[in-house]
Amino acid sequence: MPNKIAAPIAKEIPKSLKKHKEVRIDNYFWLNDRENPEVIDYLNQENAYYESMTEHTKDLQKALYEEMKARIKEDDESVPYFYNGYFYITRFETGKDYPIYSRKKGSLTADEEILFNCNELSVGHNFFKLGGLSISPDNKFVSFAQDVVGRRIYTIQIKNLETGEIFSDKIENTTGGSVWANDNKTIFYTKQDEVTLRSDKVFKHKLNTDSADDVLVFEETDDTFNVSVGKEKSRKYIVISSGSTLTTEYRTLNSDNPDGEFVVFQPRVRGLEYSISHFEDHFYILTNKDKATNFKLMKTPENATGKKNWKDLIPHREDVLLEDIEIFKNYLVVEERSNGLNHIRIMPWNDEPDYYLPFGSETYSAFTTTNVDFDTDILRYSYQSLATPSSVIDFNMKTKTKVVLKEQQVLGGQFDKDNYIEERIWATAVDGVKVPISMVYRKGLEKNGKNPLLLYAYGSYGITMDTYFSSTRLSLLDRGFIFAIAHIRGGEDLGRQWYEDGKLLKKKNTFTDFIDCSKYVIEQKYTSPEHLYAEGGSAGGLLMGVVVNWAPELYNGVMAQVPFVDVMTTMLDSTIPLTTGEYDEWGNPNTKKYYDYMLSYSPYDNVSAQKYPNMYISTGLHDSQVQYWEPAKWVAKLRNKKTNNNLLFLNTNMDAGHGGASGRFEALKELAQEFSFLLDLEKIKM
């Protein structure tokens, strides 16, 4: 049994928040100040309370951690890919938390050249993340970026791969990404606003110069847009992308002319979304032009890029979402989605018929991966399902044969995918719409209403929750759990309209879909309210916050990671990272109709005196996407309002940000904490 100690009670300091002639009283606004010692003290008290209340699960947590770790091939490595004369490999060593990046020249039998050993670079840091690796065209230099806080603010440096020297160039407060021009001495990178962390500027840096002398080449002044910079697969163009939720704009520059001027591809038009891919003397454009809700593919000459010159190549289809393309010398590869499933379509440039790769399951995901060369008949893609480990496959588009290069290994000798059942079922939403649910469980399970079921969802930003294999999830499945994903509106699981019907003034569809999926798995006797659990993170944490306010009786327990729950206050504060870029997703509450609608579901504002499920809420002190104070304030208010004695935990990682712990094994410890919360509620000991 949990230790009987008193939960922390946050003091109340009423603050009046006025908008549209209305006043909200926020008693916990004071928690917004991470520099206040009292705030840190409160978070530490909550952590101490969690540790004390879960002391009896420590052995279970340790067992889960060791069990999940034992399934992982510790000395693992990625499938090598060949680029510009070298094979590139990412590998892990036994017992080590971080990856090693290496390459081999010309042949896989050549000597290994270590680019970065992150186990060495991470020494002395509680958090470490290496990102943005970019190799110069002559293969002599690599630009790279490091984040040692977890706030996704990176410092870019440059390494000489011939001597191992790290140059004195040090570019701070960046997004981490950078790209080389063809002169091998110029890189382009993006910087963030120091307050909002919005990526708003593109700079040009010359090798071995002071970053203070870097040249600003583009500044995005619209605070609802973010910018990024990259390089086309053809390597001919450097490309600046500027985008908001609804609108995109690109600028291009010949990679051979880094000191030239970027040229606008097609000026922004609100509501016009497009992305570009260069091949030979044309650009290929994925766009929603002409009301193509599910997008279509168009083509234009590289010297006439305005939309008046765009010609249809693959027309819009009402029942097929066009997600991405991959261009090869002899083939166009198209990634599509229909009926909630993704498909890979091979289209020869000559007159040969096109065809689809065959996939037999209803709970799979398949997508193209690293395809860096035009002149090849080999398409590399990945395949997995809820019960099938992830595979990397090379498919010969000419002979239609495939080679499985690697299948994720599940160690321990006990895993057999034939021991599990995968299903896709359809719940009926309150407005009659059919919502798919993907699930997996052990064979032999009876639909008697007694099975613990963990229902996961996200439901925002048009992000599709594809089914995926997880070796750690086996620790729940093998103890009798059903794992399910609710493909609710707000994602693009069933096409672009599925997203449009779950945002702005239709956002409540996201929440009612999840509740209706919960009711359906109960009605079908997969589980019952005594054994149903819900999980979501970030915007999925908002989902969790709403459903516990609206339908708390459906769940025995809820887990919310880094939850976006203080919607109203955050969206009214333009200094908070991400806020201004989110107006097209949630609405701008400075407009009364959006204010009223958002306030009607904002989890923090709608906490009430009622019974709540058992709840485990996690966050990171340095989170830049959902600030730690949102879950902290939410928990404080829940403690004050809830009318039952169910568990309520706030677990704050004082060293990490939005993604949690940075080491692969440290992350398993956080997962063991979540799983032990569920298993303890189910009275499952080991």
ZADO-616940 format. One record per residue (C-alpha): residue number from 1; x, z, y. Coordinates in steps of 0.001 Angstrom, whole numbers, plus 500000, padded with zeros to 6 digits. Last residue first. Example, Ala and Ser with C-alpha at 12.3 -4.5 7.8 and 13.67 -1.06 7.14 Angstrom:
BEGIN
SITE seq     xx     zz     yy
SITE   2 513670 507140 498940
SITE   1 512300 507800 495500
//
This chain:
BEGIN
SITE seq     xx     zz     yy
SITE 686 505455 488735 491559
SITE 685 502841 491204 492789
SITE 684 499678 489178 493278
SITE 683 497222 491461 495097
SITE 682 495625 488399 496738
SITE 681 496362 489911 500154
SITE 680 499903 490582 498967
SITE 679 500238 486979 497809
SITE 678 499260 485632 501216
SITE 677 501585 487868 503254
SITE 676 504333 487339 500660
SITE 675 504037 483589 501232
SITE 674 504520 483975 504979
SITE 673 507526 486289 504660
SITE 672 509053 484033 502008
SITE 671 508703 481113 504433
SITE 670 510718 483015 507046
SITE 669 513374 483735 504440
SITE 668 513420 480071 503463
SITE 667 514258 479153 507075
SITE 666 517369 481334 506815
SITE 665 518335 479231 503793
SITE 664 518201 475899 505637
SITE 663 519851 477317 508748
SITE 662 518108 476706 512098
SITE 661 515499 479488 512087
SITE 660 512192 478698 513737
SITE 659 511224 475230 514937
SITE 658 509790 476253 518281
SITE 657 512678 478509 519313
SITE 656 515082 480954 517707
SITE 655 517074 484156 518189
SITE 654 514393 486831 518770
SITE 653 512281 485545 515883
SITE 652 508966 487179 516712
SITE 651 506632 488451 513989
SITE 650 503189 489439 515265
SITE 649 501050 490985 512536
SITE 648 497340 491796 512331
SITE 647 496041 493287 509093
SITE 646 492325 493958 508774
SITE 645 491043 497222 510207
SITE 644 487812 495939 511729
SITE 643 486282 495688 515208
SITE 642 488719 493365 516939
SITE 641 488968 493711 520720
SITE 640 492134 495610 521663
SITE 639 494255 494432 518785
SITE 638 493047 490881 519392
SITE 637 494070 491147 523046
SITE 636 497621 492217 522219
SITE 635 497840 489568 519498
SITE 634 496807 486840 521917
SITE 633 499197 488055 524610
SITE 632 502135 487872 522184
SITE 631 500948 484534 520734
SITE 630 500984 482961 524220
SITE 629 503961 484992 525456
SITE 628 506391 483218 523112
SITE 627 506080 479950 525081
SITE 626 504751 477021 523096
SITE 625 507084 474062 523572
SITE 624 510223 475737 524893
SITE 623 510408 478442 522225
SITE 622 513220 480855 523082
SITE 621 511527 484052 521869
SITE 620 510315 482388 518700
SITE 619 506814 482826 517245
SITE 618 504914 484059 514214
SITE 617 501328 485201 513658
SITE 616 500074 486715 510408
SITE 615 496349 487482 510428
SITE 614 493892 489314 508191
SITE 613 490502 487936 509163
SITE 612 488694 489062 512336
SITE 611 485605 491235 512760
SITE 610 484025 491064 516188
SITE 609 484530 492225 519780
SITE 608 485612 488956 521336
SITE 607 488633 486710 521814
SITE 606 487360 483766 523851
SITE 605 489981 483540 526592
SITE 604 492845 483705 524111
SITE 603 491344 481040 521844
SITE 602 490535 478478 524580
SITE 601 487239 476998 523320
SITE 600 484807 477203 526265
SITE 599 487669 477369 528750
SITE 598 488696 473855 527749
SITE 597 485206 472491 528464
SITE 596 484768 474308 531769
SITE 595 488206 473361 533074
SITE 594 487751 469791 531900
SITE 593 484508 469443 533862
SITE 592 486029 471202 536872
SITE 591 489109 469032 537358
SITE 590 492183 471212 537889
SITE 589 491741 471763 534161
SITE 588 493400 468402 533455
SITE 587 492245 467269 530023
SITE 586 493454 468156 526531
SITE 585 495440 465089 525491
SITE 584 495604 463088 528720
SITE 583 496612 466225 530628
SITE 582 499413 467008 528193
SITE 581 502300 465447 530098
SITE 580 501710 467868 532935
SITE 579 502022 470921 530669
SITE 578 505039 469982 528519
SITE 577 507317 472762 529805
SITE 576 505580 475311 532068
SITE 575 505954 474619 535793
SITE 574 502580 472822 535943
SITE 573 500695 476053 535285
SITE 572 496964 475331 534916
SITE 571 497434 474016 531379
SITE 570 499211 477211 530372
SITE 569 496588 479561 531797
SITE 568 493698 477732 530172
SITE 567 495196 477032 526782
SITE 566 496464 480505 525966
SITE 565 496375 479731 522228
SITE 564 499183 477277 521476
SITE 563 500338 478964 518255
SITE 562 504025 479288 517324
SITE 561 502993 479646 513650
SITE 560 499453 480755 512833
SITE 559 498649 482194 509407
SITE 558 495066 483155 508574
SITE 557 493685 485480 505908
SITE 556 490450 486305 504110
SITE 555 488690 483389 505727
SITE 554 485104 482144 506134
SITE 553 483806 485189 508041
SITE 552 486038 484426 511015
SITE 551 483962 481358 511920
SITE 550 484064 480748 515699
SITE 549 486790 483073 516933
SITE 548 488932 482735 513808
SITE 547 488330 478968 513954
SITE 546 489494 478690 517565
SITE 545 492795 480501 517164
SITE 544 493608 478614 513970
SITE 543 493082 475296 515736
SITE 542 495329 476479 518563
SITE 541 497884 477240 515853
SITE 540 497536 473626 514735
SITE 539 498600 472757 518278
SITE 538 501705 474833 517442
SITE 537 501304 475715 513747
SITE 536 498386 475832 511337
SITE 535 497299 477782 508272
SITE 534 494009 478886 506739
SITE 533 493324 481118 503746
SITE 532 490302 481228 501427
SITE 531 490161 483905 498716
SITE 530 487412 486303 499808
SITE 529 485653 483462 501642
SITE 528 485380 481646 498292
SITE 527 487433 479060 496380
SITE 526 487280 475696 494635
SITE 525 483605 476425 494101
SITE 524 482368 473156 495647
SITE 523 480517 475127 498334
SITE 522 483717 477022 499221
SITE 521 485753 473819 499459
SITE 520 482954 472425 501638
SITE 519 482722 475406 503987
SITE 518 486418 475156 504764
SITE 517 486135 471402 505361
SITE 516 483238 472134 507727
SITE 515 485350 474699 509594
SITE 514 488192 472211 509879
SITE 513 485881 469475 511146
SITE 512 484300 471936 513607
SITE 511 487699 472600 515153
SITE 510 488853 469011 515548
SITE 509 485376 467897 516671
SITE 508 485735 470437 519497
SITE 507 488272 468145 521150
SITE 506 485635 465545 522084
SITE 505 485947 466174 525847
SITE 504 489714 465580 525685
SITE 503 490775 464865 522102
SITE 502 489351 464606 518585
SITE 501 487251 461421 518663
SITE 500 490130 459441 520186
SITE 499 492332 460458 517272
SITE 498 489926 459251 514596
SITE 497 489432 456166 516775
SITE 496 493101 455364 516243
SITE 495 492792 455147 512484
SITE 494 491676 457376 509616
SITE 493 494629 459791 509623
SITE 492 495251 459286 513325
SITE 491 495104 463000 514157
SITE 490 492557 464573 516498
SITE 489 489900 464379 513812
SITE 488 490630 466363 510666
SITE 487 492722 465396 507650
SITE 486 492313 468803 505965
SITE 485 495394 469442 503815
SITE 484 494968 471507 500653
SITE 483 497063 473854 498519
SITE 482 495326 475548 495586
SITE 481 496921 478828 494611
SITE 480 497249 480113 491054
SITE 479 500701 481694 491060
SITE 478 502385 478426 490076
SITE 477 500796 476740 493087
SITE 476 502109 479367 495503
SITE 475 505762 479337 494457
SITE 474 505407 475586 493932
SITE 473 505041 475247 497708
SITE 472 508806 475755 498009
SITE 471 509416 472477 496163
SITE 470 507334 470646 498748
SITE 469 505928 467155 498284
SITE 468 504141 465443 501145
SITE 467 500673 464308 502115
SITE 466 500498 462676 505505
SITE 465 499186 464744 508376
SITE 464 498843 462029 510989
SITE 463 499758 462885 514547
SITE 462 497256 461420 517018
SITE 461 498241 464090 519513
SITE 460 496217 466765 517696
SITE 459 494648 467728 514356
SITE 458 497088 470090 512643
SITE 457 495723 471191 509281
SITE 456 496394 473472 506295
SITE 455 493960 475029 503824
SITE 454 495492 477596 501473
SITE 453 493208 478254 498496
SITE 452 493060 481396 496342
SITE 451 490936 480657 493284
SITE 450 487882 482801 492527
SITE 449 485106 480374 493401
SITE 448 484688 479319 489776
SITE 447 486148 475846 489894
SITE 446 488477 476422 486950
SITE 445 492198 475596 487091
SITE 444 493612 474203 483869
SITE 443 496178 471996 485524
SITE 442 497909 473570 488502
SITE 441 496808 472665 492016
SITE 440 497024 469907 494643
SITE 439 494750 468928 497509
SITE 438 493980 466181 500001
SITE 437 490872 466623 502161
SITE 436 489130 463647 503745
SITE 435 486499 464046 506513
SITE 434 483195 462157 506265
SITE 433 481274 462036 509561
SITE 432 477711 463417 509484
SITE 431 477783 465219 512840
SITE 430 478369 468640 511214
SITE 429 481192 467205 509152
SITE 428 480744 466056 505562
SITE 427 483693 466891 503319
SITE 426 485504 464222 501320
SITE 425 487745 464868 498322
SITE 424 491253 463661 497517
SITE 423 492718 465172 494392
SITE 422 496090 465885 492827
SITE 421 496388 467800 489547
SITE 420 499609 469478 488508
SITE 419 501402 470032 485198
SITE 418 502321 466336 485037
SITE 417 504736 466938 487909
SITE 416 506959 468947 485595
SITE 415 508966 471773 487173
SITE 414 510394 474481 484932
SITE 413 514043 473431 484571
SITE 412 515279 475524 487481
SITE 411 516125 472684 489815
SITE 410 513746 470370 491617
SITE 409 515696 467225 492375
SITE 408 514510 464873 495078
SITE 407 514565 461370 493672
SITE 406 517400 459063 494640
SITE 405 518289 455410 494649
SITE 404 515117 454249 492915
SITE 403 515762 450527 492538
SITE 402 513036 447992 493176
SITE 401 512182 444449 492187
SITE 400 510091 442006 494178
SITE 399 512730 439255 493745
SITE 398 512749 438296 497423
SITE 397 511650 441577 499011
SITE 396 514226 443542 497034
SITE 395 513052 447147 497318
SITE 394 515545 449983 497756
SITE 393 513848 453319 497089
SITE 392 514348 456850 498378
SITE 391 512171 459263 496421
SITE 390 510354 462438 497464
SITE 389 509125 464670 494676
SITE 388 505713 463859 493171
SITE 387 502989 466530 493123
SITE 386 501690 466294 496690
SITE 385 502940 462723 496876
SITE 384 506207 460996 497664
SITE 383 507663 457610 498570
SITE 382 510511 456580 500858
SITE 381 511529 453100 501951
SITE 380 514583 450848 502090
SITE 379 513885 447132 502342
SITE 378 516517 444839 500853
SITE 377 516457 441104 501606
SITE 376 519260 441501 504123
SITE 375 520397 439947 507404
SITE 374 518561 442112 509937
SITE 373 520508 445325 509394
SITE 372 519667 448948 510291
SITE 371 516920 449738 507798
SITE 370 516878 453515 507420
SITE 369 513384 454671 506370
SITE 368 510203 452704 505713
SITE 367 507152 454771 504854
SITE 366 505182 455941 501846
SITE 365 502787 458889 501583
SITE 364 500776 459810 498528
SITE 363 497496 461597 497786
SITE 362 495276 458753 496599
SITE 361 497772 457529 494001
SITE 360 498495 454019 492722
SITE 359 500863 452499 495254
SITE 358 501687 448784 495034
SITE 357 503795 447250 497814
SITE 356 501637 444781 499686
SITE 355 501887 440986 499769
SITE 354 502444 438026 502105
SITE 353 502208 434457 500896
SITE 352 505217 432114 501324
SITE 351 505064 429902 504410
SITE 350 508337 431055 505916
SITE 349 508702 434287 507935
SITE 348 507906 436279 504785
SITE 347 505312 439065 505343
SITE 346 505731 442269 503307
SITE 345 503008 444879 503848
SITE 344 503611 448618 503403
SITE 343 500462 450720 503150
SITE 342 499439 454132 504446
SITE 341 496298 455916 503291
SITE 340 493417 457366 505327
SITE 339 490986 454570 504533
SITE 338 493452 452137 506082
SITE 337 496946 452594 507477
SITE 336 499522 449898 508121
SITE 335 503308 449590 508131
SITE 334 504371 445964 508580
SITE 333 507548 444359 507257
SITE 332 508480 440980 508727
SITE 331 510774 439011 506478
SITE 330 513588 436453 506433
SITE 329 515996 437803 509049
SITE 328 514489 441277 508934
SITE 327 512077 443061 511287
SITE 326 510489 446455 510658
SITE 325 507025 447120 512068
SITE 324 504949 450174 512910
SITE 323 501500 451773 512822
SITE 322 498881 449001 512702
SITE 321 495629 450853 511982
SITE 320 493285 448904 509731
SITE 319 489469 449082 509714
SITE 318 488632 447483 513062
SITE 317 491368 444860 512815
SITE 316 493399 443582 515754
SITE 315 495251 440313 515312
SITE 314 498702 439906 513767
SITE 313 500769 437368 515720
SITE 312 498847 437246 518996
SITE 311 500670 435769 521979
SITE 310 502133 437658 524950
SITE 309 502982 435566 528006
SITE 308 500411 437141 530356
SITE 307 501790 440490 529208
SITE 306 505041 440020 531115
SITE 305 508130 439457 528932
SITE 304 509188 435930 529796
SITE 303 512951 435663 529151
SITE 302 512793 437353 525747
SITE 301 510014 434987 524667
SITE 300 506798 436830 523654
SITE 299 505148 438010 520457
SITE 298 502103 440120 519647
SITE 297 501193 442612 516944
SITE 296 497871 444481 517052
SITE 295 496760 448006 517725
SITE 294 493974 450082 516142
SITE 293 492084 450259 519451
SITE 292 492857 446631 520313
SITE 291 490941 446771 523611
SITE 290 492674 443618 524914
SITE 289 496135 445204 524707
SITE 288 496514 448051 522175
SITE 287 500111 447057 521508
SITE 286 502931 446486 519032
SITE 285 505118 443887 520711
SITE 284 507666 441565 519128
SITE 283 510333 440338 521522
SITE 282 511790 436882 521145
SITE 281 515107 434998 521205
SITE 280 516568 436328 517948
SITE 279 514706 439580 517195
SITE 278 513867 442347 519676
SITE 277 511311 445083 518960
SITE 276 508949 446436 521632
SITE 275 506350 449173 522002
SITE 274 503022 448963 523800
SITE 273 500290 451122 525257
SITE 272 498014 449959 528049
SITE 271 495610 452708 529157
SITE 270 496929 452871 532698
SITE 269 498892 449714 533396
SITE 268 502639 450109 533428
SITE 267 504738 447123 534426
SITE 266 505806 444867 531515
SITE 265 509473 444528 530561
SITE 264 510856 446114 533730
SITE 263 514475 445053 534240
SITE 262 517403 447481 534134
SITE 261 520159 446581 536576
SITE 260 523724 445720 535565
SITE 259 526607 448113 535095
SITE 258 526147 448231 531318
SITE 257 526382 444415 530979
SITE 256 527092 443672 527313
SITE 255 524163 445851 526246
SITE 254 521782 443595 528191
SITE 253 519376 445883 530037
SITE 252 515710 446512 529318
SITE 251 512935 448573 530897
SITE 250 509807 449679 529060
SITE 249 506426 451082 530124
SITE 248 503873 453097 528204
SITE 247 500389 454501 528870
SITE 246 497845 456784 527225
SITE 245 499662 459962 526192
SITE 244 502479 459323 528646
SITE 243 505460 457016 528360
SITE 242 508695 455732 529796
SITE 241 511009 453939 527409
SITE 240 514423 452796 528583
SITE 239 515961 450087 526396
SITE 238 519590 449004 525942
SITE 237 519499 445446 524652
SITE 236 521528 443150 522406
SITE 235 522106 445617 519556
SITE 234 519628 443578 517418
SITE 233 518198 446913 516279
SITE 232 517450 447607 519944
SITE 231 519159 450488 521669
SITE 230 517692 453727 522967
SITE 229 516695 455673 526073
SITE 228 513923 458205 526550
SITE 227 511519 459044 529359
SITE 226 508555 461381 529765
SITE 225 505419 460707 531822
SITE 224 502729 463060 533220
SITE 223 505069 464105 536037
SITE 222 505098 460621 537534
SITE 221 508508 460441 539236
SITE 220 510408 458972 536296
SITE 219 513971 458505 537471
SITE 218 516158 455607 536369
SITE 217 519826 454617 536607
SITE 216 521272 457904 537902
SITE 215 525049 457457 537862
SITE 214 527337 460100 536392
SITE 213 529933 461520 538790
SITE 212 529066 465156 538056
SITE 211 529572 464240 534392
SITE 210 533317 464141 535092
SITE 209 534978 461081 533565
SITE 208 536652 460488 530206
SITE 207 534105 457900 528998
SITE 206 531722 456601 531655
SITE 205 528256 458133 531921
SITE 204 524993 456435 532890
SITE 203 521959 458594 533569
SITE 202 518266 458419 532655
SITE 201 515971 460963 534332
SITE 200 512608 462597 533569
SITE 199 512699 464468 530265
SITE 198 510298 467276 531064
SITE 197 512032 470629 530573
SITE 196 509542 472123 533095
SITE 195 512101 474208 534979
SITE 194 515452 472414 534593
SITE 193 513872 468953 534597
SITE 192 515437 467243 531646
SITE 191 518201 464670 531344
SITE 190 518321 461438 529379
SITE 189 521389 459542 528156
SITE 188 523232 456259 528622
SITE 187 526786 455856 527350
SITE 186 529595 453687 528674
SITE 185 533091 453337 527199
SITE 184 532636 451198 524093
SITE 183 531919 448068 526186
SITE 182 528864 447323 524020
SITE 181 526793 450051 525662
SITE 180 526478 453284 523753
SITE 179 523329 455395 523298
SITE 178 522530 459039 523911
SITE 177 520050 461607 522623
SITE 176 520418 465315 523206
SITE 175 517474 465955 525545
SITE 174 519977 466909 528233
SITE 173 520759 470066 530208
SITE 172 524542 469712 530058
SITE 171 526973 466795 529894
SITE 170 530501 467763 528846
SITE 169 533313 465200 529014
SITE 168 536528 467090 528161
SITE 167 537038 464900 525133
SITE 166 536797 466229 521594
SITE 165 539950 465129 519776
SITE 164 539672 464193 516108
SITE 163 542376 461553 516555
SITE 162 540679 458368 515318
SITE 161 537115 459673 515611
SITE 160 537539 460524 519296
SITE 159 534650 462901 519996
SITE 158 532198 462828 522894
SITE 157 530062 465686 524218
SITE 156 526371 466153 525011
SITE 155 524904 469609 525718
SITE 154 521343 470043 524481
SITE 153 518260 471902 525691
SITE 152 515880 472095 522734
SITE 151 515136 475778 523370
SITE 150 516725 476880 520117
SITE 149 519666 478671 521724
SITE 148 522808 476950 520396
SITE 147 521749 473343 521042
SITE 146 524480 470771 520449
SITE 145 524782 467055 521198
SITE 144 526882 464187 519872
SITE 143 528655 461079 521138
SITE 142 530865 459411 518574
SITE 141 533968 457347 519238
SITE 140 536157 454788 517448
SITE 139 533523 452764 515548
SITE 138 534008 449738 517846
SITE 137 530262 449741 518613
SITE 136 530357 453451 519566
SITE 135 528669 455823 517119
SITE 134 525680 457920 518217
SITE 133 524865 461369 516865
SITE 132 521945 462814 518852
SITE 131 521727 466162 517127
SITE 130 523510 469309 516046
SITE 129 521444 472507 515968
SITE 128 522688 476063 515893
SITE 127 520984 479439 516205
SITE 126 522526 482871 515736
SITE 125 525811 481358 516943
SITE 124 529287 482718 516249
SITE 123 530088 480118 513606
SITE 122 527727 477139 513938
SITE 121 530497 474565 514433
SITE 120 532142 475496 511138
SITE 119 528985 475181 509043
SITE 118 528118 472112 511125
SITE 117 531003 470162 509639
SITE 116 531134 467065 511833
SITE 115 532557 463546 511433
SITE 114 534359 464102 508147
SITE 113 536010 460903 506915
SITE 112 535703 460452 503165
SITE 111 538271 458226 501486
SITE 110 536957 454932 500135
SITE 109 535004 454767 496865
SITE 108 531710 454313 498724
SITE 107 533191 451170 500227
SITE 106 533749 449589 503627
SITE 105 534895 452701 505477
SITE 104 533428 455993 504346
SITE 103 531423 458319 506569
SITE 102 530681 462011 507056
SITE 101 528186 464502 508451
SITE 100 528230 467978 506906
SITE  99 524940 469858 506928
SITE  98 524272 473554 507569
SITE  97 523359 476625 505560
SITE  96 526208 476701 503043
SITE  95 525961 478334 499619
SITE  94 526773 475146 497762
SITE  93 527759 472305 500081
SITE  92 525373 470021 501946
SITE  91 525642 466315 502629
SITE  90 524873 463668 505220
SITE  89 526369 460249 504484
SITE  88 527196 457124 506493
SITE  87 528708 454045 504856
SITE  86 530840 452109 507321
SITE  85 531375 448515 508441
SITE  84 528749 448288 511182
SITE  83 526124 450320 509340
SITE  82 525719 450986 505623
SITE  81 523399 453760 504462
SITE  80 524344 456491 502036
SITE  79 521521 458266 500167
SITE  78 521651 461826 501424
SITE  77 523647 464621 499850
SITE  76 523050 467792 497871
SITE  75 525397 470578 496850
SITE  74 522627 473167 497105
SITE  73 520118 471421 494871
SITE  72 517138 473514 495814
SITE  71 514925 475088 493146
SITE  70 517009 478293 493105
SITE  69 516416 478770 496836
SITE  68 512685 478935 496281
SITE  67 513031 481577 493550
SITE  66 515642 483564 495450
SITE  65 513441 483668 498551
SITE  64 510326 484480 496557
SITE  63 512101 487341 494772
SITE  62 513407 488709 498067
SITE  61 509971 488545 499638
SITE  60 508429 490240 496604
SITE  59 511030 493013 496757
SITE  58 510320 493439 500469
SITE  57 506540 493533 499954
SITE  56 506192 497353 500175
SITE  55 507997 497305 503520
SITE  54 505270 495056 504910
SITE  53 503711 497565 507310
SITE  52 507116 498845 508388
SITE  51 508587 495421 509063
SITE  50 505475 494288 510943
SITE  49 505444 497449 513053
SITE  48 509157 497036 513823
SITE  47 508544 493425 514883
SITE  46 505648 494509 517099
SITE  45 507825 497205 518643
SITE  44 510580 494650 519240
SITE  43 508099 492397 521038
SITE  42 506999 495360 523185
SITE  41 510587 496288 524024
SITE  40 511356 492695 524997
SITE  39 508391 492784 527379
SITE  38 509387 496174 528765
SITE  37 512912 494856 529420
SITE  36 511424 492176 531751
SITE  35 513520 488999 531581
SITE  34 511037 487395 529160
SITE  33 508335 487576 531847
SITE  32 504981 486223 530617
SITE  31 504066 489598 529062
SITE  30 502748 490684 532472
SITE  29 499759 488366 531983
SITE  28 498400 490876 529493
SITE  27 495227 492074 531210
SITE  26 494172 488549 532232
SITE  25 490990 488656 534318
SITE  24 489445 485246 534895
SITE  23 487882 484485 538262
SITE  22 485740 481481 539184
SITE  21 485606 479683 542528
SITE  20 487038 476567 540841
SITE  19 490136 478542 539851
SITE  18 491185 482162 540262
SITE  17 493348 484223 537929
SITE  16 493002 487939 538603
SITE  15 495624 490108 536949
SITE  14 494758 493335 535148
SITE  13 497749 495349 533916
SITE  12 496891 496534 530418
SITE  11 499517 498235 528294
SITE  10 500291 496727 524930
SITE   9 499262 498867 521985
SITE   8 501739 498866 519140
SITE   7 500123 499467 515736
SITE   6 500109 503021 514452
SITE   5 501760 503711 511152
SITE   4 500173 503967 507723
SITE   3 502690 502278 505416
SITE   2 501161 499375 503574
SITE   1 500000 500000 500000
//
